[in-house]
Amino acid sequence: MNLVKINDTLYGDYFFLLQGKDTCRKVIPGWQYDPLTGNMSENGVIVIRENQGEKGAVFTGRFQNGSTLTGTWESNDGGIKVPSRL
């Protein structure tokens, strides 16, 4: 994941491995790429959405120790929630 923070807005992208699936957006064979946008609140809570705000998955979390991002990744339909640490 690559993130850039400008004021309270976050921009970035990330790659993840598609296991057992093929993708039409092959940047690296077997890997999926998605753009990200989001924001960081005054109390440090981060909300990042895939696909520039469209109906994409959402990551909600906060930085721990200044370099580790922990939180929850949630699928666009809310059916899957996965604890995440970056």
N, C-alpha and C positions, 0 to 999 in steps of 0.2 A: 504494500500500500504506500502510495505517495500522497502526502497532504501538504498544502500551503495554506497558511492562515493570514488573511488580510483583515485587520480589525476583528470583527466577530464572525466573519464568513470564512468557510473552509472550501477549498477546491482540491481536486485530486483525481486519482484513479487507482485501480488495483487489479491484480491478476489472481486467478485462482484455478486450480486444477479441476477439470471436469472428468470425473471417474465414470467410465463406461458410456460416455456421451460424445457425440461429435458436435462441433460448433461451426456455424458459418462465418464467425468472426475470428478466424485463425490468425493470431499474431504470432503465437508460438504453438505448434501442434499440440493439441490436448489441453490448452490453457484458454480461459475466457478472460476478456478484458472488459471492464466497466468503468465509465466515468463517475465521479462522485461530486456532490455539492452538499453543503450543510452549514451549520453554525455552532458557535460555542457561547453558552449563556454566561452571564456575569459570575455565576457560582461554579463554572467549570464543566457543566454538563454539555456533552457533544452529541449532536444529532446529525447523522450523515445519511443521505439517500443516494441510491444508485440511479443512473440514467438521467441526471440533470433534473430531478424533481418529478419525473413521470412516475408511473406505478412501479417502482422498483423496491427492492429490499431496503430495510432501514437498519443502521447500526446506531445504538444509543449507548453512551458510556462516558468515561472521563479518563484523563491522564493520571497515572500513578507514578510518583517519583520523577516526574518531568519527562520520562521517555517511554513508558509503557502505557498503552491504551487498553483499558479493560471495559467490558460491557456485554451487550447482547446484540447478536445479529438476528433479525426477524425477516422472514420471507414476505414478499409483497402481499400475500393473502392472509398473513398472520398465522398460518398453519404450522410453521416451523420456527422455533426459537432456539438459538444455540449460544451458549456462553462463549465469548471470544476474548482473546488476549493477543495484542500485537506489540 
